[in-house]
Structure formats: C-alpha cells, structure tokens
Amino acid sequence: MNGQDAEIQKALKAQGNLPRHIAIIMDGNGRWAQQRGLRRSEGHRSAREVVRDTIRACGELEIDVLTLFAFGTDNWKRPWGEVLSLMQLLRDASVQELSELQKNNVRLMVTGDTDRLAKQARGALMFAISRTADNTGLTLNLAISYDGRSDIIHAVRRIAAEVERGVLRSGEIDDAVFARMLYTKGLPDPDLLIRTSGEMRLSNFMLWQCAYSELWFTPVLWPDFGRENLYEAIRNYQSRERRFGRTGAQIHTGTADGDGTQPGGNGNGLVKQVDLSAG
C-alpha cells in the first residue's frame, strides 16, 4: 500500500458506513483470456494477483467479511478441461497462498457443496481452513460449488428434518431460523455485491442473503479489477441511503419502529437501497 492508497483508505474510513460484508461475483476471466488469444484457464490463473490484492485491501479497510464467488454449481457443466484446471488452481492456491493468509490474519472458510470437489483440491482447501481457523482479521469466504437455489433447498430440507424429529415446530420458523440453516450460517448478509465484466444479474448467487444488498456493476473484467475499482464501489455504496422498506423520513429521524431505534440493525449507516424484494 503506497501513500496515495493510504490516503484513499483514510478518507473511506472517515466517511464511515463501510460495508461490513462485501461479496464479489468474479466474472470475465475467460473473455479476458480470449481477447489476448490465450486459453480460458490462463484467465483464471491471471486473476490470482487480483484476488490477493483485493483480500489485502479489504483487510486494510477492516472489512469484516469478503465473499468471492469462485465456482458455481452450474460451472460443473463447463468443458472438463476447464473444470480440471479450476480444481488444480484451487489446490495450488490453497497451498501457495496460505502463508499470505496467515501473515494478514485472514480466516478462510468455504460456502457450498465441497463434497463434489476433486480430492486433492478439497484436501488442500480444508487444510488451509483449519490452519487459519483462529485468525481474527478479515473472514474470506469462498463460494465454491455453490448456488443460491440449492442453498435454499438445503435449508428447507434441514428445517423439514427438524420438524419431523419434533425439534422444531412450524410456527417457530422465521427469518432467523431459516438463515441458520443456510450454508452461510453465522455470516452477516452481504451489504455490497459487486459484479465485474458488465453482466447485470445475480446468476443464482446468494438469493436469500442478497435480498437487501446494494448492487454495483462494472464493465471491468475480473483480471483487470484493481483497488481503484473496489474503492469506487465502496464510495458508491457510501453515497446511498438504505431504507429496508421504510421511508427516508423514518430513517433520518431514527424512529421507524416508534421507539427511537435505528432501522436496518447492521450498524452500517445509511445508504440508498437497491432492493430485490417487492417492497
């Protein structure tokens, strides 16, 4: 981090209401490679430095959680050669980046169906997770072999099983109970969702968790994504007003619930809502 970068981070922190949880759909690796006459796998490997620097920047900004959508369930449909290359990249990165994670006090975790991963990739990933489990800085959550619909179905099945066993009554099921059954149990919902490469869709990513996330899209392909793009997204987030279904007047007076409490409940300040719900 150079002096100019330090000043930018200082200004972002001074502004306040930094997102607690940033999620990124890392898109455009294949197109980046094809534009340069390279194999798609080279695009994935070229993005490693971008991932590393994004993790560093979020740690320096004291962001609590960074989720990276690394491999979706639908990505298993891609040509086997590309899938194999991604599994090898996951294995290599889990081993080679471990010292970097430890140095920066990053706790690694994974969200998704890891049983489908290649044996060596899964072993290396689980080893890195176990070695960083006691770190207290940024939580790096890798969404791997993950999709939002399967996450919801998985949660429904867990709830149904508890109801069948008599552990849970149907009348006790609410948002909090459902959230505990998701793969992301224990994590706050993303405050800011970034997608690169110009695509403007969620692509089946964290459909429940992103119900109130602020969405920011950029045409920049993921291997070209830099700190300046991350900071631009955060500035945009800070300029918005999150209302969570309430009016602006309720937000600014702080009396949305009639008792003077601040709505939203996530301590992240006030930013404008891009809401996926009907409200």
C-alpha positions as CSV (number, residue, x, y, z in Angstrom):
1,M,0.0,0.0,0.0
2,N,1.5,3.3,-1.1
3,G,1.0,6.8,0.3
4,Q,-1.8,7.7,-2.1
5,D,-3.6,4.4,-1.4
6,A,-3.3,5.0,2.3
7,E,-4.9,8.4,1.9
8,I,-7.8,7.0,-0.1
9,Q,-8.4,4.3,2.6
10,K,-8.2,7.0,5.3
11,A,-10.9,9.0,3.5
12,L,-13.1,6.0,3.1
13,K,-12.9,5.2,6.8
14,A,-13.5,8.8,7.7
15,Q,-16.7,8.8,5.7
16,G,-18.0,5.9,7.8
17,N,-20.7,3.3,7.0
18,L,-18.2,1.0,5.3
19,P,-19.9,-2.2,4.2
20,R,-19.5,-5.0,6.8
21,H,-19.7,-7.7,4.2
22,I,-18.6,-7.4,0.5
23,A,-19.4,-10.1,-2.0
24,I,-17.9,-10.3,-5.4
25,I,-19.1,-12.2,-8.5
26,M,-15.7,-12.5,-10.2
27,D,-16.7,-12.6,-13.9
28,G,-14.8,-12.2,-17.1
29,N,-11.7,-14.4,-16.8
30,G,-12.5,-16.4,-19.9
31,R,-13.2,-13.3,-22.0
32,W,-10.1,-11.6,-20.8
33,A,-8.0,-14.6,-22.0
34,Q,-9.8,-14.9,-25.3
35,Q,-9.2,-11.2,-26.1
36,R,-5.5,-12.0,-25.7
37,G,-5.5,-15.2,-27.7
38,L,-5.0,-17.3,-24.5
39,R,-6.7,-20.3,-23.2
40,R,-9.6,-19.7,-20.7
41,S,-7.6,-21.4,-18.0
42,E,-4.9,-18.6,-18.3
43,G,-7.5,-16.1,-17.5
44,H,-8.4,-17.8,-14.3
45,R,-4.7,-18.1,-13.3
46,S,-4.0,-14.4,-14.2
47,A,-6.7,-13.4,-11.7
48,R,-4.8,-14.7,-8.7
49,E,-3.0,-11.5,-8.1
50,V,-6.2,-9.6,-8.3
51,V,-7.7,-11.9,-5.6
52,R,-4.7,-11.5,-3.4
53,D,-4.7,-7.7,-3.6
54,T,-8.5,-7.5,-3.1
55,I,-8.1,-9.5,0.1
56,R,-5.3,-7.2,1.3
57,A,-7.3,-4.1,0.5
58,C,-10.4,-5.4,2.4
59,G,-8.2,-6.4,5.3
60,E,-6.6,-2.9,5.4
61,L,-10.1,-1.3,5.4
62,E,-11.1,-3.5,8.3
63,I,-14.0,-5.1,6.3
64,D,-15.4,-8.0,8.3
65,V,-16.2,-10.4,5.5
66,L,-15.2,-10.8,1.9
67,T,-17.1,-13.4,-0.1
68,L,-15.7,-14.4,-3.5
69,F,-18.0,-16.4,-5.9
70,A,-15.3,-18.7,-7.2
71,F,-17.1,-21.6,-8.7
72,G,-20.9,-22.0,-9.2
73,T,-22.8,-25.3,-9.3
74,D,-23.6,-24.6,-12.9
75,N,-19.9,-24.3,-13.7
76,W,-19.7,-28.1,-13.4
77,K,-21.3,-28.1,-16.9
78,R,-18.2,-26.4,-18.4
79,P,-15.7,-28.4,-20.6
80,W,-14.0,-30.9,-18.3
81,G,-10.6,-29.5,-19.2
82,E,-11.6,-26.1,-17.8
83,V,-13.1,-27.6,-14.7
84,L,-9.9,-29.7,-14.1
85,S,-7.8,-26.5,-14.5
86,L,-10.0,-24.8,-11.9
87,M,-9.6,-27.7,-9.4
88,Q,-5.9,-27.5,-9.9
89,L,-5.9,-23.8,-9.4
90,L,-7.9,-24.2,-6.2
91,R,-5.4,-26.9,-4.9
92,D,-2.4,-24.7,-5.8
93,A,-3.8,-21.5,-4.4
94,S,-4.9,-23.2,-1.1
95,V,-1.2,-24.3,-0.6
96,Q,0.7,-21.3,-2.0
97,E,-1.5,-18.6,-0.5
98,L,-1.7,-20.0,3.0
99,S,1.4,-18.0,4.3
100,E,-0.2,-14.8,2.8
101,L,-3.4,-15.5,4.7
102,Q,-1.6,-16.2,7.9
103,K,0.6,-13.1,7.6
104,N,-2.5,-10.9,7.1
105,N,-4.5,-12.7,9.9
106,V,-7.2,-13.8,7.4
107,R,-9.7,-16.6,8.4
108,L,-10.6,-18.8,5.5
109,M,-14.0,-20.5,5.1
110,V,-16.0,-22.1,2.3
111,T,-19.7,-22.0,1.4
112,G,-21.0,-24.7,-0.9
113,D,-21.1,-28.4,-1.6
114,T,-17.4,-29.3,-1.1
115,D,-18.0,-33.0,-1.4
116,R,-18.1,-32.6,-5.2
117,L,-14.6,-31.1,-5.3
118,A,-11.6,-33.0,-6.6
119,K,-10.0,-34.9,-3.7
120,Q,-6.7,-33.1,-3.7
121,A,-8.3,-29.7,-4.1
122,R,-10.7,-30.4,-1.3
123,G,-7.9,-31.6,1.0
124,A,-5.7,-28.6,0.4
125,L,-8.7,-26.2,0.9
126,M,-9.7,-27.9,4.2
127,F,-6.1,-27.8,5.5
128,A,-5.9,-24.1,4.8
129,I,-9.3,-23.6,6.5
130,S,-8.1,-25.5,9.6
131,R,-4.8,-23.6,9.8
132,T,-6.5,-20.2,9.6
133,A,-9.4,-21.0,11.9
134,D,-8.1,-19.0,14.8
135,N,-7.2,-15.8,12.8
136,T,-9.2,-12.8,13.9
137,G,-8.9,-10.4,10.9
138,L,-10.9,-10.5,7.7
139,T,-13.0,-13.6,7.0
140,L,-12.5,-14.7,3.5
141,N,-15.5,-16.8,2.4
142,L,-15.1,-18.7,-0.8
143,A,-18.3,-19.7,-2.5
144,I,-17.4,-22.9,-4.3
145,S,-19.7,-25.5,-5.9
146,Y,-22.4,-23.1,-4.7
147,D,-25.7,-21.8,-6.0
148,G,-28.5,-19.8,-4.3
149,R,-31.4,-22.1,-5.1
150,S,-29.6,-25.2,-3.8
151,D,-28.7,-23.3,-0.7
152,I,-32.4,-22.5,-0.1
153,I,-33.4,-26.1,-0.8
154,H,-30.7,-27.4,1.5
155,A,-32.1,-25.1,4.3
156,V,-35.7,-26.3,3.7
157,R,-34.6,-29.9,4.0
158,R,-32.8,-29.2,7.2
159,I,-35.9,-27.4,8.6
160,A,-38.2,-30.2,7.5
161,A,-36.0,-32.8,9.2
162,E,-36.1,-30.9,12.5
163,V,-39.8,-30.6,12.3
164,E,-40.1,-34.3,11.6
165,R,-38.0,-35.1,14.7
166,G,-40.0,-32.7,16.8
167,V,-37.1,-30.4,17.5
168,L,-38.7,-27.5,15.7
169,R,-42.4,-26.5,15.4
170,S,-43.6,-25.0,12.1
171,G,-44.8,-21.9,14.0
172,E,-41.2,-21.2,15.1
173,I,-39.8,-20.9,11.6
174,D,-38.8,-17.3,10.9
175,D,-36.1,-15.4,9.1
176,A,-33.6,-16.1,11.8
177,V,-34.3,-19.8,11.9
178,F,-34.1,-20.1,8.1
179,A,-30.8,-18.1,8.0
180,R,-29.2,-20.5,10.5
181,M,-30.0,-23.4,8.1
182,L,-28.1,-21.8,5.1
183,Y,-24.6,-22.6,4.1
184,T,-23.7,-19.1,5.3
185,K,-24.8,-19.7,8.9
186,G,-23.0,-17.2,11.2
187,L,-22.2,-14.7,8.5
188,P,-23.9,-11.3,8.0
189,D,-25.7,-10.9,4.7
190,P,-23.7,-9.0,2.1
191,D,-24.1,-5.3,2.3
192,L,-22.4,-4.7,-1.1
193,L,-22.5,-7.0,-4.0
194,I,-20.0,-6.3,-6.8
195,R,-20.1,-8.0,-10.2
196,T,-17.5,-7.5,-12.9
197,S,-17.5,-7.8,-16.7
198,G,-20.6,-5.8,-17.4
199,E,-23.1,-8.6,-16.7
200,M,-26.1,-7.3,-14.7
201,R,-27.6,-10.4,-13.0
202,L,-27.1,-12.4,-9.8
203,S,-26.5,-15.7,-11.6
204,N,-28.1,-17.7,-8.8
205,F,-25.8,-16.3,-6.2
206,M,-26.9,-15.9,-2.6
207,L,-30.5,-15.3,-3.5
208,W,-31.7,-15.2,0.1
209,Q,-28.7,-13.4,1.5
210,C,-28.7,-10.6,-1.1
211,A,-32.3,-9.6,-0.7
212,Y,-31.2,-6.2,0.6
213,S,-27.7,-6.0,-0.8
214,E,-26.5,-2.9,-2.6
215,L,-25.7,-3.9,-6.2
216,W,-22.7,-2.4,-8.1
217,F,-21.8,-3.5,-11.6
218,T,-18.7,-2.6,-13.6
219,P,-17.7,-3.4,-17.2
220,V,-14.1,-4.2,-16.0
221,L,-13.2,-7.8,-16.4
222,W,-12.1,-9.5,-13.2
223,P,-8.3,-9.9,-14.2
224,D,-8.3,-6.1,-14.7
225,F,-10.1,-5.3,-11.5
226,G,-7.9,-3.1,-9.2
227,R,-8.1,-1.3,-5.9
228,E,-9.4,1.8,-7.7
229,N,-12.4,-0.2,-8.8
230,L,-13.0,-1.6,-5.3
231,Y,-12.8,1.9,-3.8
232,E,-15.2,3.3,-6.4
233,A,-17.7,0.6,-5.5
234,I,-17.3,1.4,-1.8
235,R,-17.7,5.2,-2.4
236,N,-20.9,4.5,-4.4
237,Y,-22.2,2.4,-1.5
238,Q,-21.5,5.1,1.0
239,S,-23.4,7.6,-1.1
240,R,-26.7,5.6,-1.0
241,E,-29.5,5.5,1.6
242,R,-30.6,2.1,2.7
243,R,-34.3,2.2,3.8
244,F,-35.2,-1.5,4.2
245,G,-38.8,-0.8,3.1
246,R,-39.1,2.4,5.3
247,T,-39.3,6.0,4.1
248,G,-36.4,8.4,4.1
249,A,-38.1,10.5,6.8
250,Q,-38.3,7.4,9.1
251,I,-34.6,6.7,8.5
252,H,-33.4,10.2,9.2
253,T,-35.5,10.7,12.4
254,G,-34.5,7.3,13.7
255,T,-38.0,6.4,14.8
256,A,-39.1,3.9,12.3
257,D,-40.2,1.4,14.9
258,G,-41.8,4.0,17.2
259,D,-39.1,3.6,19.9
260,G,-36.3,5.6,18.6
261,T,-34.2,2.6,17.4
262,Q,-32.3,2.8,14.1
263,P,-33.7,0.5,11.4
264,G,-31.6,-1.9,9.5
265,G,-29.9,-3.4,12.5
266,N,-26.5,-3.9,10.9
267,G,-24.6,-0.8,12.1
268,N,-23.5,0.2,8.7
269,G,-25.1,3.6,8.4
270,L,-27.4,5.0,5.8
271,V,-27.1,4.2,2.1
272,K,-29.7,4.1,-0.7
273,Q,-31.4,0.7,-1.2
274,V,-31.4,-1.3,-4.4
275,D,-34.0,-3.8,-3.2
276,L,-34.7,-7.2,-4.9
277,S,-37.9,-7.5,-3.0
278,A,-41.3,-6.1,-4.0
279,G,-41.2,-3.6,-1.1
